[in-house]
């Protein structure tokens, strides 16, 4: 994966696979089109802010910024690929669904359906920035971008590319909701139920595939 844009795809896909953003998006649709749109835009802004800030930090700490660092990119790919393979093994051995909802998370999702506009904006930004998992993925993507040796304008384009992929399960459902209303919500809710029933398979096989691709590509680059 010599193209910087291709190298970002695995990080973005793993970020997008998180069920929290999708579940939160479906929940906030209960508060209406305007608030759902505000939430989605704020979510994207939060992701852009996180990735952009981490690139600035990475550029400040990386020697010879503007030069390409293929060894660093390959090491990141291999390390992340191995981590994904290990996570897939853990998912396979786990007898229960990967992300079981508890009472607290259900209550939080229910509150998303009764948001005020300002609260929808704030919730979107916070969820877009994300918790530890999304922040780690943003950091990996930012490091990969900073190590690619592209121009500042190309860095901005790569941040936008990563953000579009990493937030696809937020903005795509909201576009469907804005265009088709409750029909889209019913379809998305059915899709969420199906995803919940097949959660282990939907997590295990993509992790294995992405992990093998990353490790293989990193080894080819090093060799």
Kinemage of the C-alpha trace (Angstrom):
@kinemage 1
@onewidth
@group {chain A} dominant
@subgroup {mainchain}
@vectorlist {calphas} color= white
{ca unk a 1} P 0.000 0.000 0.000
{ca unk a 2} L 2.368 2.686 -1.226
{ca unk a 3} L -0.346 5.335 -1.453
{ca unk a 4} L -0.850 7.283 1.813
{ca unk a 5} L -4.599 7.238 1.201
{ca unk a 6} L -4.620 3.434 1.017
{ca unk a 7} L -2.547 3.159 4.180
{ca unk a 8} L -5.223 5.049 6.108
{ca unk a 9} L -8.053 2.697 5.127
{ca unk a 10} L -7.405 -0.014 7.779
{ca unk a 11} L -7.269 2.520 10.620
{ca unk a 12} L -10.436 4.232 9.383
{ca unk a 13} L -12.343 0.976 8.915
{ca unk a 14} L -11.564 -0.197 12.442
{ca unk a 15} L -12.676 3.194 13.772
{ca unk a 16} L -15.887 2.976 11.747
{ca unk a 17} L -16.610 -0.563 12.981
{ca unk a 18} L -17.329 0.684 16.497
{ca unk a 19} L -21.045 0.155 17.202
{ca unk a 20} L -21.272 3.155 19.542
{ca unk a 21} L -21.308 5.834 16.853
{ca unk a 22} L -23.926 3.967 14.824
{ca unk a 23} L -26.120 3.315 17.864
{ca unk a 24} L -25.814 6.939 18.976
{ca unk a 25} L -26.751 8.128 15.503
{ca unk a 26} L -29.893 6.001 15.459
{ca unk a 27} L -30.796 7.227 18.931
{ca unk a 28} L -30.384 10.913 18.103
{ca unk a 29} L -32.669 10.527 15.084
{ca unk a 30} L -35.501 10.339 17.596
{ca unk a 31} L -34.994 14.044 18.322
{ca unk a 32} L -35.702 15.072 14.720
{ca unk a 33} L -33.959 15.917 11.466
{ca unk a 34} L -32.345 19.185 12.533
{ca unk a 35} L -30.773 17.778 15.686
{ca unk a 36} L -29.658 14.632 13.885
{ca unk a 37} L -27.977 16.761 11.229
{ca unk a 38} L -26.340 18.923 13.896
{ca unk a 39} L -25.104 15.803 15.706
{ca unk a 40} L -23.660 14.330 12.517
{ca unk a 41} L -21.867 17.534 11.510
{ca unk a 42} L -20.477 17.936 15.022
{ca unk a 43} L -19.304 14.303 15.056
{ca unk a 44} L -17.370 14.882 11.831
{ca unk a 45} L -15.896 18.131 13.199
{ca unk a 46} L -14.791 16.315 16.358
{ca unk a 47} L -13.012 13.658 14.315
{ca unk a 48} L -11.360 16.313 12.123
{ca unk a 49} L -10.196 18.228 15.193
{ca unk a 50} L -8.708 15.139 16.828
{ca unk a 51} L -6.845 13.967 13.739
{ca unk a 52} L -5.695 17.468 12.791
{ca unk a 53} L -4.389 18.210 16.277
{ca unk a 54} L -2.503 14.910 16.408
{ca unk a 55} L -0.897 15.633 13.035
{ca unk a 56} L 0.317 18.999 14.319
{ca unk a 57} L 1.769 17.267 17.387
{ca unk a 58} L 3.341 14.567 15.238
{ca unk a 59} L 4.854 17.091 12.840
{ca unk a 60} L 6.390 18.984 15.755
{ca unk a 61} L 8.033 15.875 17.185
{ca unk a 62} L 9.011 14.086 13.977
{ca unk a 63} L 12.489 14.804 12.595
{ca unk a 64} L 12.706 15.979 8.965
{ca unk a 65} L 9.007 16.707 8.669
{ca unk a 66} L 8.129 16.722 4.989
{ca unk a 67} L 10.402 13.771 4.282
{ca unk a 68} L 8.992 10.296 3.814
{ca unk a 69} L 9.596 7.699 6.551
{ca unk a 70} L 8.738 4.311 5.003
{ca unk a 71} L 10.319 2.312 7.845
{ca unk a 72} L 8.132 4.057 10.416
{ca unk a 73} L 5.035 3.502 8.276
{ca unk a 74} L 5.900 -0.181 7.852
{ca unk a 75} L 6.511 -0.599 11.594
{ca unk a 76} L 3.132 0.991 12.327
{ca unk a 77} L 1.428 -1.333 9.859
{ca unk a 78} L 3.037 -4.447 11.323
{ca unk a 79} L 2.353 -3.459 14.938
{ca unk a 80} L -1.262 -2.568 14.201
{ca unk a 81} L -1.742 -5.698 12.100
{ca unk a 82} L -0.440 -7.931 14.889
{ca unk a 83} L -2.716 -6.139 17.365
{ca unk a 84} L -5.722 -6.746 15.097
{ca unk a 85} L -4.880 -10.441 14.745
{ca unk a 86} L -4.569 -10.757 18.518
{ca unk a 87} L -7.887 -8.974 18.980
{ca unk a 88} L -9.518 -11.299 16.447
{ca unk a 89} L -8.283 -14.337 18.366
{ca unk a 90} L -9.751 -12.891 21.549
{ca unk a 91} L -13.078 -12.270 19.820
{ca unk a 92} L -13.125 -15.837 18.492
{ca unk a 93} L -12.543 -17.330 21.936
{ca unk a 94} L -15.109 -15.115 23.640
{ca unk a 95} L -18.359 -16.935 24.208
{ca unk a 96} L -20.501 -13.826 24.585
{ca unk a 97} L -21.131 -10.945 22.167
{ca unk a 98} L -18.223 -8.551 21.976
{ca unk a 99} L -19.906 -5.338 23.120
{ca unk a 100} L -22.798 -6.150 25.417
{ca unk a 101} L -24.852 -3.110 26.298
{ca unk a 102} L -25.241 -2.391 29.977
{ca unk a 103} L -27.915 -0.340 31.691
{ca unk a 104} L -25.791 2.789 31.754
{ca unk a 105} L -25.107 2.777 28.006
{ca unk a 106} L -28.771 2.096 27.249
{ca unk a 107} L -29.806 5.026 29.411
{ca unk a 108} L -27.271 7.258 27.662
{ca unk a 109} L -28.599 6.249 24.248
{ca unk a 110} L -32.148 6.929 25.369
{ca unk a 111} L -31.136 10.441 26.442
{ca unk a 112} L -29.730 11.055 22.960
{ca unk a 113} L -33.267 10.794 21.630
{ca unk a 114} L -34.328 13.784 23.744
{ca unk a 115} L -31.445 16.166 23.044
{ca unk a 116} L -31.647 19.919 22.672
{ca unk a 117} L -29.797 21.409 19.704
{ca unk a 118} L -26.829 22.665 21.750
{ca unk a 119} L -26.560 19.345 23.521
{ca unk a 120} L -26.653 17.487 20.204
{ca unk a 121} L -23.745 19.601 18.980
{ca unk a 122} L -21.733 19.013 22.153
{ca unk a 123} L -22.439 15.263 22.153
{ca unk a 124} L -21.450 15.001 18.501
{ca unk a 125} L -18.108 16.736 19.030
{ca unk a 126} L -17.270 14.622 22.080
{ca unk a 127} L -18.169 11.337 20.390
{ca unk a 128} L -16.301 12.416 17.247
{ca unk a 129} L -13.153 13.042 19.242
{ca unk a 130} L -13.850 9.686 20.837
{ca unk a 131} L -12.661 7.574 23.696
{ca unk a 132} L -9.314 5.776 23.978
{ca unk a 133} L -9.912 3.443 21.010
{ca unk a 134} L -10.858 6.161 18.521
{ca unk a 135} L -8.087 8.444 19.781
{ca unk a 136} L -5.478 5.708 19.346
{ca unk a 137} L -6.687 5.084 15.802
{ca unk a 138} L -6.607 8.825 15.089
{ca unk a 139} L -3.058 8.938 16.434
{ca unk a 140} L -2.001 6.039 14.203
{ca unk a 141} L -3.590 7.690 11.185
{ca unk a 142} L -1.984 11.039 12.049
{ca unk a 143} L 1.442 9.427 12.431
{ca unk a 144} L 1.032 7.664 9.100
{ca unk a 145} L 0.086 10.956 7.423
{ca unk a 146} L 2.967 12.849 9.040
{ca unk a 147} L 5.399 10.115 7.978
{ca unk a 148} L 4.180 10.065 4.375
{ca unk a 149} L 6.166 13.164 3.399
{ca unk a 150} L 3.307 14.866 1.562
{ca unk a 151} L 2.647 18.605 1.361
{ca unk a 152} L 0.445 20.488 3.817
{ca unk a 153} L -2.409 20.619 1.313
{ca unk a 154} L -2.157 16.862 0.780
{ca unk a 155} L -2.132 16.326 4.543
{ca unk a 156} L -5.420 18.218 4.799
{ca unk a 157} L -6.869 16.067 2.030
{ca unk a 158} L -5.734 12.895 3.811
{ca unk a 159} L -7.288 14.058 7.087
{ca unk a 160} L -10.567 14.652 5.248
{ca unk a 161} L -10.297 11.216 3.592
{ca unk a 162} L -9.658 9.460 6.892
{ca unk a 163} L -12.486 11.355 8.585
{ca unk a 164} L -14.954 10.491 5.829
{ca unk a 165} L -14.195 6.779 6.191
{ca unk a 166} L -13.972 6.739 9.987
{ca unk a 167} L -17.357 8.443 10.369
{ca unk a 168} L -19.243 6.666 7.572
{ca unk a 169} L -21.640 4.921 9.978
{ca unk a 170} L -22.672 8.346 11.258
{ca unk a 171} L -23.004 10.567 8.196
{ca unk a 172} L -24.400 7.921 5.826
{ca unk a 173} L -27.384 7.010 8.080
{ca unk a 174} L -28.081 10.687 8.721
{ca unk a 175} L -28.149 11.437 4.996
{ca unk a 176} L -30.598 8.555 4.601
{ca unk a 177} L -32.713 9.937 7.435
{ca unk a 178} L -32.718 13.451 5.967
{ca unk a 179} L -33.800 12.114 2.572
{ca unk a 180} L -36.240 9.360 3.512
{ca unk a 181} L -37.299 10.049 7.093
{ca unk a 182} L -38.800 7.247 9.166
{ca unk a 183} L -38.443 4.716 6.351
{ca unk a 184} L -34.683 5.040 6.649
{ca unk a 185} L -34.871 4.726 10.446
{ca unk a 186} L -36.822 1.459 10.188
{ca unk a 187} L -34.306 0.032 7.720
{ca unk a 188} L -31.345 1.132 9.829
{ca unk a 189} L -32.903 -0.291 12.996
{ca unk a 190} L -33.385 -3.638 11.247
{ca unk a 191} L -29.769 -3.492 10.115
{ca unk a 192} L -28.646 -2.777 13.665
{ca unk a 193} L -30.547 -5.805 14.962
{ca unk a 194} L -28.957 -8.008 12.294
{ca unk a 195} L -25.503 -6.635 13.140
{ca unk a 196} L -26.116 -7.350 16.825
{ca unk a 197} L -27.084 -10.947 16.064
{ca unk a 198} L -23.964 -11.499 13.901
{ca unk a 199} L -21.599 -9.303 15.861
{ca unk a 200} L -18.839 -11.835 16.399
{ca unk a 201} L -18.586 -12.740 12.713
{ca unk a 202} L -18.746 -9.100 11.646
{ca unk a 203} L -15.848 -8.290 13.960
{ca unk a 204} L -13.699 -11.427 13.598
{ca unk a 205} L -13.368 -11.743 9.821
{ca unk a 206} L -12.625 -8.068 9.052
{ca unk a 207} L -10.015 -8.014 11.834
{ca unk a 208} L -8.308 -11.094 10.428
{ca unk a 209} L -8.342 -9.723 6.881
{ca unk a 210} L -7.084 -6.279 7.840
{ca unk a 211} L -4.443 -7.719 10.161
{ca unk a 212} L -3.026 -10.020 7.480
{ca unk a 213} L -3.000 -7.230 4.888
{ca unk a 214} L -1.186 -4.848 7.221
{ca unk a 215} L 1.414 -7.353 8.390
{ca unk a 216} L 2.064 -8.561 4.852
{ca unk a 217} L 2.374 -5.066 3.416
{ca unk a 218} L 4.640 -3.926 6.259
{ca unk a 219} L 6.952 -6.913 5.818
{ca unk a 220} L 7.143 -6.349 2.064
{ca unk a 221} L 8.103 -2.713 2.659
{ca unk a 222} L 10.821 -3.636 5.171
{ca unk a 223} L 12.229 -6.384 2.996
